[in-house]
Amino acid sequence: MIGRWWRQRRKTRLLRERAIPDELWLATLRSYPFLARRPLADLLKLRELSTLFLAEKEFTPVGGLVLTDAIALAVAAQACVPILALGLDWYDDMVGIVLQPDEVVAQRQWTDDDGVVHEGEEVLSGEAMPGGPVMLSWRDVAEAGESAADGYNVVIHEFVHVIDLRDGVADGVPPLPDRAARERWLAVMQREHAALGDAVDAEQPTWLDPYAASSLEEFFAVTAETFFVAPHDLHEGHPAVYELLRAFFQQDPRRFVGRPRSQP
């Protein structure tokens, strides 16, 4: 009881002392219309979560990027979208955010199906590191208002990976209440992931970024970002996945996000 009382008192103090200025909040909503279209109750909750996120998480700019309140809030507001109904506790294991000015090139090593080890470079706009920070390209974050039309949002994508990692494993399955729920999740996601892989292999146009076919954990992250910023596209292309995500995130973005772009 004392612990709960203390947490509530601390939350109240942070919301008062770290309140986001009205002008900054409104400017953020103008920059990201997929946020502004949400109902007032959602926006009030999102503003509260963003305030607490900014108070609790550490931002580290690198590569010459100068961190401003507007940049930090742009990240926080988008990062809090997936946990709007789940709560900020879902990000407890995430230590902070590293912000790059643009995409970065990372050295990678992987083993193919024949056991041969390969090395190469990978261009990254974001990365969620187990037990570490989330890296983001500020250019991609800043352009999220425009890229929403293509179902792309690097902040939501990487923070869905954080949710996926909450149980210690990046496997495309978030923590669920029981084994039956996990089996239902896998039944839908594995089937839809395989269907996307078949379409990509056949060079057919898809509703989703083909990157989603690379693994089940990427399929979860890509479908989730599409769910929040271009929900009609996901519902029309993968209705079973949409319903699964709607139940998990306890949100239904189709209620307030406009109609999708034309079908590919």
SULQUICOR-V263157 format. One record per residue. N is the residue number from 1. RES is the residue in three letters. PSI is psi in degrees with one decimal (none if undefined). OMEGA is omega in whole degrees, -180 to 180 (none if undefined). D_LAST is the distance of its C-alpha to the last C-alpha in whole Angstrom. Layout:
# SULQUICOR-V263157
N;RES;PSI;OMEGA;D_LAST
N;RES;PSI;OMEGA;D_LAST
This chain:
# SULQUICOR-V263157
1;MET;-42.5;179;55
2;ILE;-40.8;179;56
3;GLY;-42.1;179;53
4;ARG;-41.3;179;51
5;TRP;-42.3;-179;53
6;TRP;-41.9;-180;53
7;ARG;-41.5;179;49
8;GLN;-39.5;179;49
9;ARG;-42.5;179;51
10;ARG;-42.7;178;49
11;LYS;-45.2;180;46
12;THR;-41.4;180;48
13;ARG;-43.4;-180;49
14;LEU;-41.7;-180;46
15;LEU;-30.1;178;44
16;ARG;-47.2;-174;47
17;GLU;-29.2;-177;48
18;ARG;22.5;-176;45
19;ALA;135.7;178;43
20;ILE;125.9;179;40
21;PRO;142.9;-177;41
22;ASP;-44.9;-177;39
23;GLU;-39.6;180;38
24;LEU;-40.6;179;37
25;TRP;-45.0;-179;35
26;LEU;-36.3;178;34
27;ALA;-37.1;178;33
28;THR;-43.8;179;30
29;LEU;-36.6;177;29
30;ARG;-34.0;-178;28
31;SER;-25.3;-176;26
32;TYR;82.7;-176;24
33;PRO;-28.6;180;23
34;PHE;-19.6;172;21
35;LEU;-45.2;-175;25
36;ALA;-27.3;-177;27
37;ARG;-6.5;-178;25
38;ARG;155.8;177;27
39;PRO;157.7;-177;30
40;LEU;-41.1;-179;33
41;ALA;-39.6;178;34
42;ASP;-42.5;-177;31
43;LEU;-36.8;177;32
44;LEU;-42.1;178;36
45;LYS;-40.9;180;35
46;LEU;-38.7;179;33
47;ARG;-40.3;178;35
48;GLU;-47.4;179;38
49;LEU;-39.2;179;36
50;SER;-39.6;178;35
51;THR;-46.7;-180;39
52;LEU;-38.0;177;40
53;PHE;-47.5;-179;37
54;LEU;-32.4;-179;38
55;ALA;-27.2;-172;42
56;GLU;-25.8;-174;42
57;LYS;148.1;-179;39
58;GLU;130.7;178;40
59;PHE;130.8;179;38
60;THR;104.6;176;39
61;PRO;141.5;178;37
62;VAL;174.6;177;38
63;GLY;25.0;178;37
64;GLY;-2.0;179;39
65;LEU;134.2;177;36
66;VAL;117.7;-178;39
67;LEU;130.2;176;38
68;THR;166.9;177;38
69;ASP;-37.2;-179;38
70;ALA;-40.6;179;35
71;ILE;-47.3;-179;33
72;ALA;-42.1;-180;35
73;LEU;-36.2;178;34
74;ALA;-42.2;178;30
75;VAL;-48.9;-175;30
76;ALA;-46.0;-177;32
77;ALA;-41.0;179;30
78;GLN;-35.9;179;27
79;ALA;-29.6;-177;28
80;CYS;-8.0;179;30
81;VAL;-49.3;-178;27
82;PRO;-26.9;-176;27
83;ILE;21.9;-179;30
84;LEU;-40.8;179;31
85;ALA;-14.1;-177;32
86;LEU;-35.3;-180;33
87;GLY;153.6;-175;36
88;LEU;-18.0;179;36
89;ASP;-25.1;-179;38
90;TRP;-13.9;178;35
91;TYR;17.0;-177;35
92;ASP;-35.7;-176;39
93;ASP;-2.1;-178;39
94;MET;118.4;-170;36
95;VAL;-24.1;-179;39
96;GLY;-173.6;-176;37
97;ILE;129.3;173;35
98;VAL;121.9;-177;35
99;LEU;119.6;174;33
100;GLN;151.2;177;32
101;PRO;-34.6;-175;31
102;ASP;-170.3;177;28
103;GLU;155.0;178;27
104;VAL;157.2;178;29
105;VAL;124.3;-179;30
106;ALA;143.9;176;31
107;GLN;132.6;-177;33
108;ARG;152.7;174;32
109;GLN;133.3;-180;34
110;TRP;160.6;-180;32
111;THR;128.0;-179;34
112;ASP;-178.9;-176;32
113;ASP;-20.7;179;32
114;ASP;4.2;179;35
115;GLY;9.0;180;37
116;VAL;129.8;-179;36
117;VAL;131.0;-180;36
118;HIS;154.7;174;34
119;GLU;146.0;179;34
120;GLY;-173.0;-179;32
121;GLU;147.6;177;30
122;GLU;130.3;178;27
123;VAL;126.2;-175;26
124;LEU;135.5;170;25
125;SER;-9.4;178;24
126;GLY;158.1;177;26
127;GLU;131.5;174;28
128;ALA;119.6;-175;30
129;MET;125.7;180;33
130;PRO;125.5;180;35
131;GLY;9.1;-177;38
132;GLY;-161.3;-177;37
133;PRO;172.5;171;36
134;VAL;126.9;176;32
135;MET;136.8;-179;31
136;LEU;144.2;171;28
137;SER;119.6;-179;27
138;TRP;-35.6;179;28
139;ARG;-44.1;180;26
140;ASP;-37.3;177;23
141;VAL;-46.1;-177;25
142;ALA;-32.1;-177;26
143;GLU;7.7;-174;22
144;ALA;-26.2;178;21
145;GLY;-36.6;179;21
146;GLU;-40.5;-176;18
147;SER;-8.7;177;16
148;ALA;-31.7;180;16
149;ALA;-22.9;178;13
150;ASP;9.3;179;11
151;GLY;19.2;-174;13
152;TYR;129.8;174;16
153;ASN;106.1;-174;19
154;VAL;-34.2;-179;22
155;VAL;-51.4;179;25
156;ILE;-42.3;180;23
157;HIS;-51.4;-176;22
158;GLU;-33.5;179;26
159;PHE;-20.7;169;27
160;VAL;-34.9;172;26
161;HIS;-38.6;177;27
162;VAL;-42.7;177;30
163;ILE;-43.8;178;30
164;ASP;-38.5;-177;29
165;LEU;-5.0;-175;32
166;ARG;-29.6;177;35
167;ASP;9.7;175;36
168;GLY;-6.9;-176;37
169;VAL;131.5;174;34
170;ALA;90.5;-175;30
171;ASP;9.3;-180;29
172;GLY;9.8;179;26
173;VAL;114.8;179;28
174;PRO;167.5;174;30
175;PRO;126.3;-178;34
176;LEU;160.0;-171;34
177;PRO;-28.7;-177;37
178;ASP;176.2;-177;38
179;ARG;-37.3;-180;37
180;ALA;-40.3;178;36
181;ALA;-38.3;178;33
182;ARG;-41.3;180;32
183;GLU;-38.5;177;32
184;ARG;-41.7;179;30
185;TRP;-50.9;-177;27
186;LEU;-37.3;-179;27
187;ALA;-42.2;-180;27
188;VAL;-50.8;-173;23
189;MET;-39.8;180;22
190;GLN;-39.8;179;23
191;ARG;-46.2;-178;22
192;GLU;-34.9;177;18
193;HIS;-42.7;179;19
194;ALA;-39.4;179;20
195;ALA;-40.4;178;17
196;LEU;-42.4;179;14
197;GLY;-40.8;178;17
198;ASP;-41.4;-180;17
199;ALA;-40.7;179;13
200;VAL;-44.1;180;13
201;ASP;-33.3;-180;17
202;ALA;3.1;-180;15
203;GLU;37.1;175;12
204;GLN;149.7;176;10
205;PRO;143.2;-178;6
206;THR;158.8;177;7
207;TRP;-24.3;-174;7
208;LEU;157.0;171;10
209;ASP;127.0;-180;12
210;PRO;-20.6;178;13
211;TYR;-26.7;-180;16
212;ALA;-21.3;-179;17
213;ALA;-8.8;-173;17
214;SER;-29.4;179;20
215;SER;164.6;-179;23
216;LEU;-35.9;180;23
217;GLU;-34.5;176;24
218;GLU;-32.5;176;21
219;PHE;-42.7;177;19
220;PHE;-47.9;-177;21
221;ALA;-42.0;-179;21
222;VAL;-43.8;179;17
223;THR;-33.8;-180;17
224;ALA;-42.4;179;20
225;GLU;-38.1;177;18
226;THR;-39.6;178;15
227;PHE;-41.2;-175;17
228;PHE;-31.2;-174;20
229;VAL;-19.5;177;17
230;ALA;60.1;-171;14
231;PRO;-33.2;-180;16
232;HIS;-36.6;178;14
233;ASP;-47.6;-179;10
234;LEU;-41.8;-178;13
235;HIS;-39.1;-179;15
236;GLU;-32.1;-179;12
237;GLY;-35.2;-177;11
238;HIS;70.0;-175;14
239;PRO;-34.8;-180;17
240;ALA;-37.3;177;20
241;VAL;-42.0;179;19
242;TYR;-46.9;-178;19
243;GLU;-36.2;178;22
244;LEU;-44.9;180;24
245;LEU;-36.3;178;23
246;ARG;-42.6;-180;24
247;ALA;-40.4;-178;27
248;PHE;-50.9;-177;28
249;PHE;-11.9;-180;27
250;GLN;41.0;178;29
251;GLN;154.3;179;26
252;ASP;79.9;-174;24
253;PRO;-20.5;179;21
254;ARG;-19.8;-179;20
255;ARG;-24.7;-175;23
256;PHE;-3.9;177;23
257;VAL;140.7;-176;19
258;GLY;175.1;-178;18
259;ARG;158.1;-175;15
260;PRO;169.0;173;11
261;ARG;172.4;-178;9
262;SER;148.0;-177;6
263;GLN;140.0;180;4
264;PRO;none;none;0
